[in-house]
Amino acid sequence: MDASERVIKWRNRPHDESAGSEQRNPLPAVCDVSVTNVCNAACDFCGFSRDKHLAGPRRYLDPEEFARALPILRRRRIRYMTLQGGEPLVHPEIASLVASATNAGIQCGVITNGWFLPRHIKQLAAAGLKRLLISIDSADMSKHERNRGLRGLEARIREGIAQAHTFGIEVCASITVSRLVRYEALPETLNELGFDAVVFSYPRREAFGSTSLVYDENSTLVDLNTDELLEALGAIARLKKRFRVMDPSAALAEVARFVRDEPQLIPCIGGSKYFYIDWNLDVWRCEAWPEPMGSVFDLDRLPDQREPCNACMMGCYRHASVLMHGAIAVTDSAYALGRGELGAAVGLLFQRSVAYSLWALSVEQLPRASLISLARRTFGRRYFLRAR
């Protein structure tokens, strides 16, 4: 049995149900939660557009059921959460959702089109909001407003960002790769609006997937060919010299390999360290997956889905996978060694993908304080002090 076979066998080993979550990898996990399928915008490339009716009957996440689910998510080591939609700020109790997550010990962010930010940002900040992402479609804000179908949106975004900064909330632009984007013009616009950083998402065109119908397959704005996608990825990489881009360089390279139909180096962590939860409180391995893992209320009993998958190029999963893969392998190796499984422990570490991920993590220059915090959460303060 070679090293890769030992790794697969170890990761797919049966868990002792009586041990609960103790056998799971101890690193923090992430989830995105769609709190509604309703949106006030009319984006050409979005399946939630107010005038397309692609998302079915109006749905809103139940705040009481969400609060009941949070202890279960904590046990599954969810520590970071992003509320999305539709447009999450149309949810009548959005601040309550943020407060519930915060009180459960989960750092909560929101991604929004910004229209309702001036109305809600004070309440969101008081509820404990940690991260704010605002969708931007173009460096030309008039084009952005036309695509969103929201005249006057720029002023609301500008006001929302200014207020967020008074509460110490960092604001990141979220940009979908499309024909609307002029990458060389972005830094000036983003700086002028007050953004602290930018992150990109890559258009998903699968005919299957979860309840989150993010992209409209009929939109010509995201119907990019191979050359156009590769050109966009190159432009994003160059943009790093002029503005703070959150997309890891290694993740951009992984997406480029996907676009060129080349082998991937890093398997997706969806289903084990990254989850998608819809307004029905169903848990999915990711938003592109064709069927749910089950209800969030059964999550304690649902096994991790760790079978290697590289079937899509969704940015959030690509970014997290590249940065977490190496650390996951290191902690898995420590657990295997503790169980006396030397072959699996060695095999987990000596993989090209692990070295690539750890290199990517160092290249992205994560603050030392963040690494210290991660070590303390993973191994405990006493272990960390001994290691120093």
C-alpha angles and dihedrals in degrees: 000000000000126000095265092051090050090051093051092046092049095047092048095045116130115262124230102245091207089061091062114192094340092099095053121102105276098221117112117266134214135219137183116214123200104211096183142001091217121106134178094205130083104213114175095223100041127096091207093060111142093237101045103063091205097136098064128229118001112274133186127187111250107242095208093050090046091053090049090053096051098081088053091052090049090054088053086056096250104163102155126051135176120199113214141158152136083312107330094202091067087067104106092223102036094133090052090053091052091047092050092052092046093049089051090058096255119132106232131206133178131212113205143160087238100236095119097033097105088055097047111025096091092052092044091052091049089050090057104262109178104179133032124193121185123194116238122181104182144013085234103074093200088061090046091053092048092052091048093045089226115121111202093025094128093063092049092050091049092050093045093052092048091051092045090055091054087060093047094251116148113226123212127190114230111207127186114216103246143133089272094068122098100186098192090057096048101087094060093049095044093047092048092051091049102248118161097203144349134229127190132217124202120226115260116207104173115141089217131054146107130308088282103094095184100162130042107227090211096059115112090200092075098030091107123164125223095269092048092050093048091048090052092050090051091050091051091051091051091047089066088078092060106033139017105272116187095200106104113237089232090055091052088053090049092051090048089054089050092051090050090048091242127145115280123231101203123052117218119263092211110131095027111043100006126047139175119218122190132207089270088060090244115148121226130188086234140330092269095052115112098223137026124253087227141273119329087237089064094047094108088064099039113100122229112265101225102155106132112263131178099160099128143023102232105161101219092052093043092050095047093043094053093049098041104037096083095045091048090053092050093052092042088052091052090052092048090050090050088055091052094250099136096167093054091044092054093041092053092057102039099066125118090229091057093053090046092051094048089048090051091050092053093045091054086058099222110201113266089234089060092052091049090050090049091050092050093049092047103043105013131252096275094054091046093052091050091050091054 
